[in-house]
Amino acid sequence: WSVIGASLHDSAFSIGGTKNGNWKSIAPINSDGRSRPAAATVGGKIYLFGGETQMGRANTVERYDPATNTWTTRSGTMPIPASNICAAVIGTDVYIPGGYDASSNYLNALQVYHTTSDTWNIITTDPLPASLMGAGCASLNNKLYVFGGNNLGTYQSAAYVYNPALTAGSRWTAIASMSNPRAYLSGTAVNGKIYAIGGLNGTDVNYVEAFNPA
């Protein structure tokens, strides 16, 4: 700030400097604010799932369209509302493994949201190999990878891959464990590798690990 003219009660000011970054506000979600949800992108739109609210666990799905800056609440509701979840996309379907429900249960359910039909189903033939909340997940080559998480208060390093093309009942396979057990981590797939980023293991950690399926 610099004063232009005399420093009196009616003085004028000029504002200078540079603007860093390119953030801007967008429309808020339709429902109450929620913590620890999951989100995924399909067809250029963002889908929001689960999370904790003051009323318990959110079961609504909200879809954001960047082209119109609007949120739409979808009709299909989450079969098992949960928080501490992650989401990964295979095709047009969103896979949500595990989580933590309003009764403090660690979940091993594998829930799938079908964006084209706005419907859900639970893969009862192939539940998650362990009950986990706060796991990381990512999809690569039409497979779902799940790693880390918390099981009954114990931080995990185990990792698994789910192949929906295999025979029902045999779609999960254990893969090499992470070097560092942790939960509340982020997962993503880039250039043929799965990355596990950050997380918590009693204290916040800054580990980044990469898994090469090849």
ChimeraX attribute file (.defattr): number of C-alpha atoms within 10 A of each C-alpha:
attribute: neighborCount
match mode: 1-to-1
recipient: residues
	/A:1	8
	/A:2	9
	/A:3	12
	/A:4	10
	/A:5	10
	/A:6	9
	/A:7	9
	/A:8	8
	/A:9	6
	/A:10	8
	/A:11	10
	/A:12	12
	/A:13	11
	/A:14	8
	/A:15	7
	/A:16	8
	/A:17	6
	/A:18	5
	/A:19	6
	/A:20	6
	/A:21	6
	/A:22	5
	/A:23	6
	/A:24	5
	/A:25	5
	/A:26	11
	/A:27	11
	/A:28	12
	/A:29	16
	/A:30	13
	/A:31	13
	/A:32	11
	/A:33	12
	/A:34	18
	/A:35	14
	/A:36	19
	/A:37	20
	/A:38	18
	/A:39	19
	/A:40	19
	/A:41	16
	/A:42	17
	/A:43	10
	/A:44	11
	/A:45	13
	/A:46	15
	/A:47	23
	/A:48	19
	/A:49	27
	/A:50	30
	/A:51	24
	/A:52	22
	/A:53	16
	/A:54	10
	/A:55	9
	/A:56	15
	/A:57	22
	/A:58	26
	/A:59	18
	/A:60	20
	/A:61	20
	/A:62	21
	/A:63	23
	/A:64	21
	/A:65	14
	/A:66	13
	/A:67	8
	/A:68	8
	/A:69	10
	/A:70	14
	/A:71	21
	/A:72	13
	/A:73	16
	/A:74	14
	/A:75	11
	/A:76	17
	/A:77	19
	/A:78	20
	/A:79	15
	/A:80	20
	/A:81	19
	/A:82	30
	/A:83	27
	/A:84	25
	/A:85	26
	/A:86	29
	/A:87	27
	/A:88	28
	/A:89	22
	/A:90	17
	/A:91	13
	/A:92	14
	/A:93	19
	/A:94	24
	/A:95	25
	/A:96	26
	/A:97	29
	/A:98	30
	/A:99	30
	/A:100	26
	/A:101	21
	/A:102	15
	/A:103	9
	/A:104	10
	/A:105	15
	/A:106	22
	/A:107	21
	/A:108	20
	/A:109	21
	/A:110	20
	/A:111	22
	/A:112	22
	/A:113	25
	/A:114	16
	/A:115	18
	/A:116	10
	/A:117	10
	/A:118	13
	/A:119	16
	/A:120	18
	/A:121	13
	/A:122	18
	/A:123	16
	/A:124	13
	/A:125	12
	/A:126	18
	/A:127	20
	/A:128	22
	/A:129	17
	/A:130	17
	/A:131	20
	/A:132	31
	/A:133	29
	/A:134	29
	/A:135	31
	/A:136	29
	/A:137	30
	/A:138	25
	/A:139	24
	/A:140	19
	/A:141	11
	/A:142	13
	/A:143	17
	/A:144	22
	/A:145	25
	/A:146	29
	/A:147	30
	/A:148	28
	/A:149	33
	/A:150	25
	/A:151	18
	/A:152	12
	/A:153	10
	/A:154	14
	/A:155	22
	/A:156	21
	/A:157	18
	/A:158	19
	/A:159	21
	/A:160	19
	/A:161	21
	/A:162	21
	/A:163	16
	/A:164	16
	/A:165	10
	/A:166	10
	/A:167	10
	/A:168	13
	/A:169	11
	/A:170	13
	/A:171	17
	/A:172	20
	/A:173	12
	/A:174	14
	/A:175	15
	/A:176	13
	/A:177	15
	/A:178	18
	/A:179	10
	/A:180	18
	/A:181	19
	/A:182	30
	/A:183	28
	/A:184	23
	/A:185	24
	/A:186	19
	/A:187	24
	/A:188	17
	/A:189	18
	/A:190	11
	/A:191	7
	/A:192	12
	/A:193	16
	/A:194	22
	/A:195	20
	/A:196	25
	/A:197	18
	/A:198	18
	/A:199	24
	/A:200	18
	/A:201	18
	/A:202	10
	/A:203	8
	/A:204	13
	/A:205	15
	/A:206	11
	/A:207	15
	/A:208	15
	/A:209	15
	/A:210	15
	/A:211	16
	/A:212	10
	/A:213	12
	/A:214	5
